[in-house]
């Protein structure tokens, strides 16, 4: 059950943060300021933190070794 809950939290966080940055990047700072690079860093950074935090719980770390 912990693995399923970890996957649920991880997927929600990745989608919430990534799409928030993609949606709000033009609203907050004018169109094109962050662009594709900022959106890519938002998704990549979120994924990196989630692998570190939730990885041992959900089992994704054990598949990387």
CHARMM internal coordinates of N, CA and C (Angstrom, degrees):
IC EDIT
DIST 1 N 1 CA 1.4459
DIST 1 CA 1 C 1.5348
ANGL 1 N 1 CA 1 C 111.31
DIST 1 C 2 N 1.3474
ANGL 1 CA 1 C 2 N 116.77
DIHE 1 N 1 CA 1 C 2 N -34.11
DIST 2 N 2 CA 1.4720
ANGL 1 C 2 N 2 CA 119.86
DIHE 1 CA 1 C 2 N 2 CA 178.54
DIST 2 CA 2 C 1.5126
ANGL 2 N 2 CA 2 C 111.96
DIHE 1 C 2 N 2 CA 2 C -63.12
DIST 2 C 3 N 1.3532
ANGL 2 CA 2 C 3 N 116.43
DIHE 2 N 2 CA 2 C 3 N -38.10
DIST 3 N 3 CA 1.4579
ANGL 2 C 3 N 3 CA 119.76
DIHE 2 CA 2 C 3 N 3 CA 179.73
DIST 3 CA 3 C 1.5208
ANGL 3 N 3 CA 3 C 111.32
DIHE 2 C 3 N 3 CA 3 C -65.49
DIST 3 C 4 N 1.3202
ANGL 3 CA 3 C 4 N 116.64
DIHE 3 N 3 CA 3 C 4 N -41.17
DIST 4 N 4 CA 1.4666
ANGL 3 C 4 N 4 CA 120.17
DIHE 3 CA 3 C 4 N 4 CA 178.93
DIST 4 CA 4 C 1.5235
ANGL 4 N 4 CA 4 C 111.55
DIHE 3 C 4 N 4 CA 4 C -65.67
DIST 4 C 5 N 1.3144
ANGL 4 CA 4 C 5 N 116.68
DIHE 4 N 4 CA 4 C 5 N -41.51
DIST 5 N 5 CA 1.4557
ANGL 4 C 5 N 5 CA 120.59
DIHE 4 CA 4 C 5 N 5 CA 178.22
DIST 5 CA 5 C 1.5315
ANGL 5 N 5 CA 5 C 110.94
DIHE 4 C 5 N 5 CA 5 C -65.90
DIST 5 C 6 N 1.3341
ANGL 5 CA 5 C 6 N 116.71
DIHE 5 N 5 CA 5 C 6 N -38.98
DIST 6 N 6 CA 1.4600
ANGL 5 C 6 N 6 CA 120.34
DIHE 5 CA 5 C 6 N 6 CA 176.40
DIST 6 CA 6 C 1.5157
ANGL 6 N 6 CA 6 C 112.27
DIHE 5 C 6 N 6 CA 6 C -63.51
DIST 6 C 7 N 1.3191
ANGL 6 CA 6 C 7 N 117.06
DIHE 6 N 6 CA 6 C 7 N -41.22
DIST 7 N 7 CA 1.4603
ANGL 6 C 7 N 7 CA 120.98
DIHE 6 CA 6 C 7 N 7 CA 177.05
DIST 7 CA 7 C 1.5255
ANGL 7 N 7 CA 7 C 111.42
DIHE 6 C 7 N 7 CA 7 C -65.53
DIST 7 C 8 N 1.3248
ANGL 7 CA 7 C 8 N 116.87
DIHE 7 N 7 CA 7 C 8 N -39.04
DIST 8 N 8 CA 1.4635
ANGL 7 C 8 N 8 CA 120.95
DIHE 7 CA 7 C 8 N 8 CA 178.43
DIST 8 CA 8 C 1.5292
ANGL 8 N 8 CA 8 C 110.75
DIHE 7 C 8 N 8 CA 8 C -63.33
DIST 8 C 9 N 1.3127
ANGL 8 CA 8 C 9 N 116.42
DIHE 8 N 8 CA 8 C 9 N -47.41
DIST 9 N 9 CA 1.4639
ANGL 8 C 9 N 9 CA 120.47
DIHE 8 CA 8 C 9 N 9 CA 179.72
DIST 9 CA 9 C 1.5238
ANGL 9 N 9 CA 9 C 110.69
DIHE 8 C 9 N 9 CA 9 C -65.09
DIST 9 C 10 N 1.3194
ANGL 9 CA 9 C 10 N 117.39
DIHE 9 N 9 CA 9 C 10 N -41.77
DIST 10 N 10 CA 1.4567
ANGL 9 C 10 N 10 CA 120.81
DIHE 9 CA 9 C 10 N 10 CA -179.78
DIST 10 CA 10 C 1.5137
ANGL 10 N 10 CA 10 C 113.02
DIHE 9 C 10 N 10 CA 10 C -64.93
DIST 10 C 11 N 1.3190
ANGL 10 CA 10 C 11 N 117.25
DIHE 10 N 10 CA 10 C 11 N -43.74
DIST 11 N 11 CA 1.4595
ANGL 10 C 11 N 11 CA 120.63
DIHE 10 CA 10 C 11 N 11 CA 179.68
DIST 11 CA 11 C 1.5234
ANGL 11 N 11 CA 11 C 110.73
DIHE 10 C 11 N 11 CA 11 C -66.36
DIST 11 C 12 N 1.3288
ANGL 11 CA 11 C 12 N 116.56
DIHE 11 N 11 CA 11 C 12 N -42.84
DIST 12 N 12 CA 1.4626
ANGL 11 C 12 N 12 CA 119.99
DIHE 11 CA 11 C 12 N 12 CA 178.26
DIST 12 CA 12 C 1.5237
ANGL 12 N 12 CA 12 C 110.58
DIHE 11 C 12 N 12 CA 12 C -60.90
DIST 12 C 13 N 1.3283
ANGL 12 CA 12 C 13 N 117.39
DIHE 12 N 12 CA 12 C 13 N -45.14
DIST 13 N 13 CA 1.4571
ANGL 12 C 13 N 13 CA 120.91
DIHE 12 CA 12 C 13 N 13 CA -177.81
DIST 13 CA 13 C 1.5207
ANGL 13 N 13 CA 13 C 111.46
DIHE 12 C 13 N 13 CA 13 C -64.85
DIST 13 C 14 N 1.3208
ANGL 13 CA 13 C 14 N 117.25
DIHE 13 N 13 CA 13 C 14 N -44.15
DIST 14 N 14 CA 1.4665
ANGL 13 C 14 N 14 CA 120.93
DIHE 13 CA 13 C 14 N 14 CA -179.87
DIST 14 CA 14 C 1.5153
ANGL 14 N 14 CA 14 C 111.17
DIHE 13 C 14 N 14 CA 14 C -62.37
DIST 14 C 15 N 1.3117
ANGL 14 CA 14 C 15 N 117.20
DIHE 14 N 14 CA 14 C 15 N -47.02
DIST 15 N 15 CA 1.4628
ANGL 14 C 15 N 15 CA 120.32
DIHE 14 CA 14 C 15 N 15 CA -179.24
DIST 15 CA 15 C 1.5241
ANGL 15 N 15 CA 15 C 110.79
DIHE 14 C 15 N 15 CA 15 C -68.50
DIST 15 C 16 N 1.3244
ANGL 15 CA 15 C 16 N 118.10
DIHE 15 N 15 CA 15 C 16 N -41.19
DIST 16 N 16 CA 1.4610
ANGL 15 C 16 N 16 CA 121.07
DIHE 15 CA 15 C 16 N 16 CA -178.48
DIST 16 CA 16 C 1.5268
ANGL 16 N 16 CA 16 C 111.74
DIHE 15 C 16 N 16 CA 16 C -64.41
DIST 16 C 17 N 1.3235
ANGL 16 CA 16 C 17 N 117.73
DIHE 16 N 16 CA 16 C 17 N -50.26
DIST 17 N 17 CA 1.4596
ANGL 16 C 17 N 17 CA 120.73
DIHE 16 CA 16 C 17 N 17 CA -176.81
DIST 17 CA 17 C 1.5250
ANGL 17 N 17 CA 17 C 111.09
DIHE 16 C 17 N 17 CA 17 C -70.78
DIST 17 C 18 N 1.3213
ANGL 17 CA 17 C 18 N 116.68
DIHE 17 N 17 CA 17 C 18 N -44.82
DIST 18 N 18 CA 1.4606
ANGL 17 C 18 N 18 CA 119.84
DIHE 17 CA 17 C 18 N 18 CA -178.23
DIST 18 CA 18 C 1.5166
ANGL 18 N 18 CA 18 C 113.17
DIHE 17 C 18 N 18 CA 18 C -62.72
DIST 18 C 19 N 1.3065
ANGL 18 CA 18 C 19 N 116.76
DIHE 18 N 18 CA 18 C 19 N -47.09
DIST 19 N 19 CA 1.4640
ANGL 18 C 19 N 19 CA 118.93
DIHE 18 CA 18 C 19 N 19 CA -179.87
DIST 19 CA 19 C 1.5291
ANGL 19 N 19 CA 19 C 112.07
DIHE 18 C 19 N 19 CA 19 C -73.99
DIST 19 C 20 N 1.3276
ANGL 19 CA 19 C 20 N 117.57
DIHE 19 N 19 CA 19 C 20 N -27.74
DIST 20 N 20 CA 1.4662
ANGL 19 C 20 N 20 CA 119.16
DIHE 19 CA 19 C 20 N 20 CA 174.86
DIST 20 CA 20 C 1.5201
ANGL 20 N 20 CA 20 C 111.03
DIHE 19 C 20 N 20 CA 20 C -64.39
DIST 20 C 21 N 1.3137
ANGL 20 CA 20 C 21 N 116.91
DIHE 20 N 20 CA 20 C 21 N -44.70
DIST 21 N 21 CA 1.4651
ANGL 20 C 21 N 21 CA 119.96
DIHE 20 CA 20 C 21 N 21 CA 178.43
DIST 21 CA 21 C 1.5206
ANGL 21 N 21 CA 21 C 110.29
DIHE 20 C 21 N 21 CA 21 C -65.53
DIST 21 C 22 N 1.3206
ANGL 21 CA 21 C 22 N 117.35
DIHE 21 N 21 CA 21 C 22 N -41.46
DIST 22 N 22 CA 1.4575
ANGL 21 C 22 N 22 CA 120.25
DIHE 21 CA 21 C 22 N 22 CA -179.95
DIST 22 CA 22 C 1.5236
ANGL 22 N 22 CA 22 C 111.64
DIHE 21 C 22 N 22 CA 22 C -65.49
DIST 22 C 23 N 1.3142
ANGL 22 CA 22 C 23 N 117.06
DIHE 22 N 22 CA 22 C 23 N -35.71
DIST 23 N 23 CA 1.4579
ANGL 22 C 23 N 23 CA 120.77
DIHE 22 CA 22 C 23 N 23 CA -178.84
DIST 23 CA 23 C 1.5243
ANGL 23 N 23 CA 23 C 111.68
DIHE 22 C 23 N 23 CA 23 C -78.29
DIST 23 C 24 N 1.3141
ANGL 23 CA 23 C 24 N 117.01
DIHE 23 N 23 CA 23 C 24 N -42.65
DIST 24 N 24 CA 1.4573
ANGL 23 C 24 N 24 CA 120.88
DIHE 23 CA 23 C 24 N 24 CA -173.47
DIST 24 CA 24 C 1.5205
ANGL 24 N 24 CA 24 C 114.64
DIHE 23 C 24 N 24 CA 24 C -89.17
DIST 24 C 25 N 1.3132
ANGL 24 CA 24 C 25 N 119.42
DIHE 24 N 24 CA 24 C 25 N -4.84
DIST 25 N 25 CA 1.4544
ANGL 24 C 25 N 25 CA 119.26
DIHE 24 CA 24 C 25 N 25 CA -176.24
DIST 25 CA 25 C 1.5217
ANGL 25 N 25 CA 25 C 112.03
DIHE 24 C 25 N 25 CA 25 C -64.17
DIST 25 C 26 N 1.3092
ANGL 25 CA 25 C 26 N 118.71
DIHE 25 N 25 CA 25 C 26 N -32.34
DIST 26 N 26 CA 1.4548
ANGL 25 C 26 N 26 CA 120.38
DIHE 25 CA 25 C 26 N 26 CA 176.59
DIST 26 CA 26 C 1.5167
ANGL 26 N 26 CA 26 C 112.70
DIHE 25 C 26 N 26 CA 26 C -85.38
DIST 26 C 27 N 1.3084
ANGL 26 CA 26 C 27 N 117.50
DIHE 26 N 26 CA 26 C 27 N -26.62
DIST 27 N 27 CA 1.4601
ANGL 26 C 27 N 27 CA 122.07
DIHE 26 CA 26 C 27 N 27 CA -177.16
DIST 27 CA 27 C 1.5208
ANGL 27 N 27 CA 27 C 111.94
DIHE 26 C 27 N 27 CA 27 C -73.28
DIST 27 C 28 N 1.3263
ANGL 27 CA 27 C 28 N 117.51
DIHE 27 N 27 CA 27 C 28 N -41.51
DIST 28 N 28 CA 1.4598
ANGL 27 C 28 N 28 CA 120.65
DIHE 27 CA 27 C 28 N 28 CA -173.51
DIST 28 CA 28 C 1.5212
ANGL 28 N 28 CA 28 C 113.78
DIHE 27 C 28 N 28 CA 28 C -85.13
DIST 28 C 29 N 1.3151
ANGL 28 CA 28 C 29 N 117.73
DIHE 28 N 28 CA 28 C 29 N -35.29
DIST 29 N 29 CA 1.4675
ANGL 28 C 29 N 29 CA 118.10
DIHE 28 CA 28 C 29 N 29 CA -171.16
DIST 29 CA 29 C 1.5211
ANGL 29 N 29 CA 29 C 113.30
DIHE 28 C 29 N 29 CA 29 C -128.73
DIST 29 C 30 N 1.2887
ANGL 29 CA 29 C 30 N 119.13
DIHE 29 N 29 CA 29 C 30 N 21.16
DIST 30 N 30 CA 1.4537
ANGL 29 C 30 N 30 CA 120.52
DIHE 29 CA 29 C 30 N 30 CA -178.18
DIST 30 CA 30 C 1.5090
ANGL 30 N 30 CA 30 C 110.88
DIHE 29 C 30 N 30 CA 30 C 82.70
DIST 30 C 31 N 1.2730
ANGL 30 CA 30 C 31 N 116.84
DIHE 30 N 30 CA 30 C 31 N 153.40
DIST 31 N 31 CA 1.4653
ANGL 30 C 31 N 31 CA 120.74
DIHE 30 CA 30 C 31 N 31 CA -174.94
DIST 31 CA 31 C 1.5158
ANGL 31 N 31 CA 31 C 111.85
DIHE 30 C 31 N 31 CA 31 C -70.79
DIST 31 C 32 N 1.3171
ANGL 31 CA 31 C 32 N 115.59
DIHE 31 N 31 CA 31 C 32 N 131.21
DIST 32 N 32 CA 1.4525
ANGL 31 C 32 N 32 CA 121.42
DIHE 31 CA 31 C 32 N 32 CA 172.82
DIST 32 CA 32 C 1.5139
ANGL 32 N 32 CA 32 C 116.15
DIHE 31 C 32 N 32 CA 32 C 90.61
DIST 32 C 33 N 1.3320
ANGL 32 CA 32 C 33 N 119.42
DIHE 32 N 32 CA 32 C 33 N 0.01
DIST 33 N 33 CA 1.4616
ANGL 32 C 33 N 33 CA 119.41
DIHE 32 CA 32 C 33 N 33 CA -178.21
DIST 33 CA 33 C 1.5223
ANGL 33 N 33 CA 33 C 111.97
DIHE 32 C 33 N 33 CA 33 C -69.24
DIST 33 C 34 N 1.3002
ANGL 33 CA 33 C 34 N 116.99
DIHE 33 N 33 CA 33 C 34 N -49.26
DIST 34 N 34 CA 1.4629
ANGL 33 C 34 N 34 CA 118.71
DIHE 33 CA 33 C 34 N 34 CA 178.29
DIST 34 CA 34 C 1.5121
ANGL 34 N 34 CA 34 C 110.82
DIHE 33 C 34 N 34 CA 34 C -90.18
DIST 34 C 35 N 1.2869
ANGL 34 CA 34 C 35 N 117.57
DIHE 34 N 34 CA 34 C 35 N -43.03
DIST 35 N 35 CA 1.4535
ANGL 34 C 35 N 35 CA 121.74
DIHE 34 CA 34 C 35 N 35 CA 174.96
DIST 35 CA 35 C 1.5139
ANGL 35 N 35 CA 35 C 113.49
DIHE 34 C 35 N 35 CA 35 C 63.53
DIST 35 C 36 N 1.3150
ANGL 35 CA 35 C 36 N 113.68
DIHE 35 N 35 CA 35 C 36 N -156.64
DIST 36 N 36 CA 1.4579
ANGL 35 C 36 N 36 CA 120.86
DIHE 35 CA 35 C 36 N 36 CA -175.81
DIST 36 CA 36 C 1.5232
ANGL 36 N 36 CA 36 C 112.29
DIHE 35 C 36 N 36 CA 36 C -65.83
DIST 36 C 37 N 1.3068
ANGL 36 CA 36 C 37 N 117.72
DIHE 36 N 36 CA 36 C 37 N -32.72
DIST 37 N 37 CA 1.4637
ANGL 36 C 37 N 37 CA 120.00
DIHE 36 CA 36 C 37 N 37 CA -178.28
DIST 37 CA 37 C 1.5316
ANGL 37 N 37 CA 37 C 111.26
DIHE 36 C 37 N 37 CA 37 C -66.91
DIST 37 C 38 N 1.3112
ANGL 37 CA 37 C 38 N 117.60
DIHE 37 N 37 CA 37 C 38 N -43.64
DIST 38 N 38 CA 1.4577
ANGL 37 C 38 N 38 CA 120.72
DIHE 37 CA 37 C 38 N 38 CA 178.22
DIST 38 CA 38 C 1.5132
ANGL 38 N 38 CA 38 C 112.61
DIHE 37 C 38 N 38 CA 38 C -64.61
DIST 38 C 39 N 1.3260
ANGL 38 CA 38 C 39 N 116.58
DIHE 38 N 38 CA 38 C 39 N -39.50
DIST 39 N 39 CA 1.4544
ANGL 38 C 39 N 39 CA 120.84
DIHE 38 CA 38 C 39 N 39 CA 177.95
DIST 39 CA 39 C 1.5252
ANGL 39 N 39 CA 39 C 110.14
DIHE 38 C 39 N 39 CA 39 C -66.31
DIST 39 C 40 N 1.3097
ANGL 39 CA 39 C 40 N 116.66
DIHE 39 N 39 CA 39 C 40 N -41.84
DIST 40 N 40 CA 1.4673
ANGL 39 C 40 N 40 CA 120.70
DIHE 39 CA 39 C 40 N 40 CA 178.71
DIST 40 CA 40 C 1.5253
ANGL 40 N 40 CA 40 C 111.37
DIHE 39 C 40 N 40 CA 40 C -63.31
DIST 40 C 41 N 1.3305
ANGL 40 CA 40 C 41 N 117.01
DIHE 40 N 40 CA 40 C 41 N -41.57
DIST 41 N 41 CA 1.4623
ANGL 40 C 41 N 41 CA 120.04
DIHE 40 CA 40 C 41 N 41 CA 177.38
DIST 41 CA 41 C 1.5227
ANGL 41 N 41 CA 41 C 111.65
DIHE 40 C 41 N 41 CA 41 C -66.71
DIST 41 C 42 N 1.3270
ANGL 41 CA 41 C 42 N 117.55
DIHE 41 N 41 CA 41 C 42 N -33.35
DIST 42 N 42 CA 1.4683
ANGL 41 C 42 N 42 CA 120.03
DIHE 41 CA 41 C 42 N 42 CA 177.61
DIST 42 CA 42 C 1.5176
ANGL 42 N 42 CA 42 C 110.63
DIHE 41 C 42 N 42 CA 42 C -64.92
DIST 42 C 43 N 1.3248
ANGL 42 CA 42 C 43 N 117.17
DIHE 42 N 42 CA 42 C 43 N -47.15
DIST 43 N 43 CA 1.4625
ANGL 42 C 43 N 43 CA 120.25
DIHE 42 CA 42 C 43 N 43 CA 178.73
DIST 43 CA 43 C 1.5315
ANGL 43 N 43 CA 43 C 111.11
DIHE 42 C 43 N 43 CA 43 C -66.59
DIST 43 C 44 N 1.3287
ANGL 43 CA 43 C 44 N 117.33
DIHE 43 N 43 CA 43 C 44 N -46.08
DIST 44 N 44 CA 1.4573
ANGL 43 C 44 N 44 CA 121.18
DIHE 43 CA 43 C 44 N 44 CA -177.95
DIST 44 CA 44 C 1.5199
ANGL 44 N 44 CA 44 C 113.07
DIHE 43 C 44 N 44 CA 44 C -66.17
DIST 44 C 45 N 1.3312
ANGL 44 CA 44 C 45 N 117.14
DIHE 44 N 44 CA 44 C 45 N -43.10
DIST 45 N 45 CA 1.4585
ANGL 44 C 45 N 45 CA 120.23
DIHE 44 CA 44 C 45 N 45 CA 178.83
DIST 45 CA 45 C 1.5189
ANGL 45 N 45 CA 45 C 112.46
DIHE 44 C 45 N 45 CA 45 C -66.36
DIST 45 C 46 N 1.3278
ANGL 45 CA 45 C 46 N 115.47
DIHE 45 N 45 CA 45 C 46 N -39.87
DIST 46 N 46 CA 1.4643
ANGL 45 C 46 N 46 CA 119.09
DIHE 45 CA 45 C 46 N 46 CA 177.21
DIST 46 CA 46 C 1.5202
ANGL 46 N 46 CA 46 C 110.93
DIHE 45 C 46 N 46 CA 46 C -63.43
DIST 46 C 47 N 1.3207
ANGL 46 CA 46 C 47 N 116.15
DIHE 46 N 46 CA 46 C 47 N -44.10
DIST 47 N 47 CA 1.4589
ANGL 46 C 47 N 47 CA 120.12
DIHE 46 CA 46 C 47 N 47 CA 179.61
DIST 47 CA 47 C 1.5228
ANGL 47 N 47 CA 47 C 111.36
DIHE 46 C 47 N 47 CA 47 C -63.38
DIST 47 C 48 N 1.3314
ANGL 47 CA 47 C 48 N 117.18
DIHE 47 N 47 CA 47 C 48 N -40.44
DIST 48 N 48 CA 1.4596
ANGL 47 C 48 N 48 CA 120.98
DIHE 47 CA 47 C 48 N 48 CA 179.69
DIST 48 CA 48 C 1.5324
ANGL 48 N 48 CA 48 C 111.24
DIHE 47 C 48 N 48 CA 48 C -62.54
DIST 48 C 49 N 1.3259
ANGL 48 CA 48 C 49 N 116.76
DIHE 48 N 48 CA 48 C 49 N -45.29
DIST 49 N 49 CA 1.4642
ANGL 48 C 49 N 49 CA 120.27
DIHE 48 CA 48 C 49 N 49 CA 179.35
DIST 49 CA 49 C 1.5284
ANGL 49 N 49 CA 49 C 110.90
DIHE 48 C 49 N 49 CA 49 C -65.66
DIST 49 C 50 N 1.3233
ANGL 49 CA 49 C 50 N 117.16
DIHE 49 N 49 CA 49 C 50 N -39.51
DIST 50 N 50 CA 1.4591
ANGL 49 C 50 N 50 CA 120.06
DIHE 49 CA 49 C 50 N 50 CA -179.97
DIST 50 CA 50 C 1.5259
ANGL 50 N 50 CA 50 C 112.19
DIHE 49 C 50 N 50 CA 50 C -66.54
DIST 50 C 51 N 1.3217
ANGL 50 CA 50 C 51 N 117.69
DIHE 50 N 50 CA 50 C 51 N -36.31
DIST 51 N 51 CA 1.4645
ANGL 50 C 51 N 51 CA 120.04
DIHE 50 CA 50 C 51 N 51 CA 177.21
DIST 51 CA 51 C 1.5211
ANGL 51 N 51 CA 51 C 110.15
DIHE 50 C 51 N 51 CA 51 C -65.10
DIST 51 C 52 N 1.3382
ANGL 51 CA 51 C 52 N 117.19
DIHE 51 N 51 CA 51 C 52 N -40.26
DIST 52 N 52 CA 1.4613
ANGL 51 C 52 N 52 CA 120.19
DIHE 51 CA 51 C 52 N 52 CA 178.22
DIST 52 CA 52 C 1.5185
ANGL 52 N 52 CA 52 C 112.10
DIHE 51 C 52 N 52 CA 52 C -66.52
DIST 52 C 53 N 1.3292
ANGL 52 CA 52 C 53 N 117.42
DIHE 52 N 52 CA 52 C 53 N -41.97
DIST 53 N 53 CA 1.4626
ANGL 52 C 53 N 53 CA 121.39
DIHE 52 CA 52 C 53 N 53 CA -172.62
DIST 53 CA 53 C 1.5229
ANGL 53 N 53 CA 53 C 111.76
DIHE 52 C 53 N 53 CA 53 C -84.13
DIST 53 C 54 N 1.3265
ANGL 53 CA 53 C 54 N 117.06
DIHE 53 N 53 CA 53 C 54 N -48.22
DIST 54 N 54 CA 1.4614
ANGL 53 C 54 N 54 CA 120.80
DIHE 53 CA 53 C 54 N 54 CA -173.14
DIST 54 CA 54 C 1.5288
ANGL 54 N 54 CA 54 C 111.61
DIHE 53 C 54 N 54 CA 54 C -98.37
DIST 54 C 55 N 1.2922
ANGL 54 CA 54 C 55 N 117.62
DIHE 54 N 54 CA 54 C 55 N -11.16
DIST 55 N 55 CA 1.4571
ANGL 54 C 55 N 55 CA 121.16
DIHE 54 CA 54 C 55 N 55 CA -177.34
DIST 55 CA 55 C 1.5143
ANGL 55 N 55 CA 55 C 115.80
DIHE 54 C 55 N 55 CA 55 C -56.04
DIST 55 C 56 N 1.3151
ANGL 55 CA 55 C 56 N 119.09
DIHE 55 N 55 CA 55 C 56 N -48.20
DIST 56 N 56 CA 1.4672
ANGL 55 C 56 N 56 CA 118.64
DIHE 55 CA 55 C 56 N 56 CA 178.45
DIST 56 CA 56 C 1.5296
ANGL 56 N 56 CA 56 C 113.66
DIHE 55 C 56 N 56 CA 56 C -64.77
DIST 56 C 57 N 1.3146
ANGL 56 CA 56 C 57 N 117.62
DIHE 56 N 56 CA 56 C 57 N -26.65
DIST 57 N 57 CA 1.4649
ANGL 56 C 57 N 57 CA 121.09
DIHE 56 CA 56 C 57 N 57 CA -179.15
DIST 57 CA 57 C 1.5250
ANGL 57 N 57 CA 57 C 111.08
DIHE 56 C 57 N 57 CA 57 C -79.00
DIST 57 C 58 N 1.3554
ANGL 57 CA 57 C 58 N 116.00
DIHE 57 N 57 CA 57 C 58 N -45.62
DIST 58 N 58 CA 1.4734
ANGL 57 C 58 N 58 CA 119.17
DIHE 57 CA 57 C 58 N 58 CA -173.40
DIST 58 CA 58 C 1.5144
ANGL 58 N 58 CA 58 C 112.62
DIHE 57 C 58 N 58 CA 58 C -84.44
DIST 58 C 59 N 1.3096
ANGL 58 CA 58 C 59 N 118.93
DIHE 58 N 58 CA 58 C 59 N -18.68
DIST 59 N 59 CA 1.4496
ANGL 58 C 59 N 59 CA 120.88
DIHE 58 CA 58 C 59 N 59 CA 177.98
DIST 59 CA 59 C 1.5098
ANGL 59 N 59 CA 59 C 114.47
DIHE 58 C 59 N 59 CA 59 C 101.89
DIST 59 C 60 N 1.3260
ANGL 59 CA 59 C 60 N 119.46
DIHE 59 N 59 CA 59 C 60 N 1.47
DIST 60 N 60 CA 1.4564
ANGL 59 C 60 N 60 CA 119.26
DIHE 59 CA 59 C 60 N 60 CA -178.61
DIST 60 CA 60 C 1.5301
ANGL 60 N 60 CA 60 C 111.99
DIHE 59 C 60 N 60 CA 60 C -73.49
DIST 60 C 61 N 1.3103
ANGL 60 CA 60 C 61 N 118.79
DIHE 60 N 60 CA 60 C 61 N -22.98
DIST 61 N 61 CA 1.4628
ANGL 60 C 61 N 61 CA 121.51
DIHE 60 CA 60 C 61 N 61 CA 178.23
DIST 61 CA 61 C 1.5312
ANGL 61 N 61 CA 61 C 109.90
DIHE 60 C 61 N 61 CA 61 C -71.04
DIST 61 C 62 N 1.3030
ANGL 61 CA 61 C 62 N 117.25
DIHE 61 N 61 CA 61 C 62 N -37.82
DIST 62 N 62 CA 1.4674
ANGL 61 C 62 N 62 CA 119.37
DIHE 61 CA 61 C 62 N 62 CA -177.39
DIST 62 CA 62 C 1.5204
ANGL 62 N 62 CA 62 C 111.76
DIHE 61 C 62 N 62 CA 62 C -67.65
DIST 62 C 63 N 1.3319
ANGL 62 CA 62 C 63 N 118.38
DIHE 62 N 62 CA 62 C 63 N -24.07
DIST 63 N 63 CA 1.4647
ANGL 62 C 63 N 63 CA 120.38
DIHE 62 CA 62 C 63 N 63 CA 178.29
DIST 63 CA 63 C 1.5224
ANGL 63 N 63 CA 63 C 111.61
DIHE 62 C 63 N 63 CA 63 C -81.42
DIST 63 C 64 N 1.3299
ANGL 63 CA 63 C 64 N 117.96
DIHE 63 N 63 CA 63 C 64 N -16.98
DIST 64 N 64 CA 1.4604
ANGL 63 C 64 N 64 CA 120.81
DIHE 63 CA 63 C 64 N 64 CA -179.96
DIST 64 CA 64 C 1.5183
ANGL 64 N 64 CA 64 C 112.90
DIHE 63 C 64 N 64 CA 64 C -82.35
DIST 64 C 65 N 1.3126
ANGL 64 CA 64 C 65 N 118.72
DIHE 64 N 64 CA 64 C 65 N -16.86
DIST 65 N 65 CA 1.4674
ANGL 64 C 65 N 65 CA 121.44
DIHE 64 CA 64 C 65 N 65 CA -175.93
DIST 65 CA 65 C 1.4872
ANGL 65 N 65 CA 65 C 111.56
DIHE 64 C 65 N 65 CA 65 C -85.51
END
COOR INIT
IC SEED 1 N 1 CA 1 C
IC BUILD
